[in-house]
């Protein structure tokens, strides 16, 4: 093919492409025919948001908040005749009478949140070692929940279990097991181990009280400390709440009935009491108390009596 004819063909092809492009552009503009003012309702500028924010702020400023006072059902409602008499409840056995005679004494110790709170006067949180029962089956649930909640604000504590766990500072009680019966060895062997650790500390760094509780117990230490006001840790003291009465079991002599603090809510023992019991802890659980019994709170009270 001659050279001149080839060059002309390329020019024609280029002109055709340009013409098509221009034609398509014009057609597109005619079809769309969108004017800017038609889009204004969809365009939000920063000024629009500022104006709307101002409107919301002015509206919110006109809203008045009503402060609601907080009352305690136990401590503030002191009327003893709130509930009508019942055929099944004696007049002197109503909840109001129970509140007045039993619960009201706790109002000054454990008040509802309000001004005038008074801290414990005798001991601080660092004077207490919290001893927590747990088991391998609870490591991922109750034990770690305890670690991450109230215990995260505690200085001195022990987890007692038969199994080590890398995410908890477990004091391992060898051979204790992980069932309900294991609480006996965990408590008695555990307290013996804790006492030996305490004796390695200087007297000024030793704890004065030991609080025994399970890993399913939620504790408010600043309230708990007030229960120790006026008590002397250099005397043998076992203190707790929700008490019951049981006869001592096994080879205990004489067969006495003791009033024991329930382990469910936890209980305190003083350093002096631990010092007195320490030489007898392991022998008591191995040779005196029945190995089929799981009531460790009763057993500890029997040993302390």
Secondary structure, DSSP 8 states (H G I E B T S, - for coil): --HHHHHHHHHHHHHHHHHHHHHHHHHHHHHH---HHHHGGG---HHHHHHHHHHHHHHHHT----------TTTT---S--S--BTTB-GGGSHHHHIIIIIGGGTTTS--S-TT----SS--GGGEEEEEE--GGGIIIIIHHHHHTGGGG-SSEEEEESS--TTS-EEE-TT--SSTTHHHHHHHHHHHHHHHHHHTS-GGGS-SEEEEEETT----HHHHGGGGTT--TTS--EEESSEEEEE--TT-SS--EEEEE-TTT-EEEEHHHHHHHGGGHHHIIIIIS-TT---HHHHHHHHH-
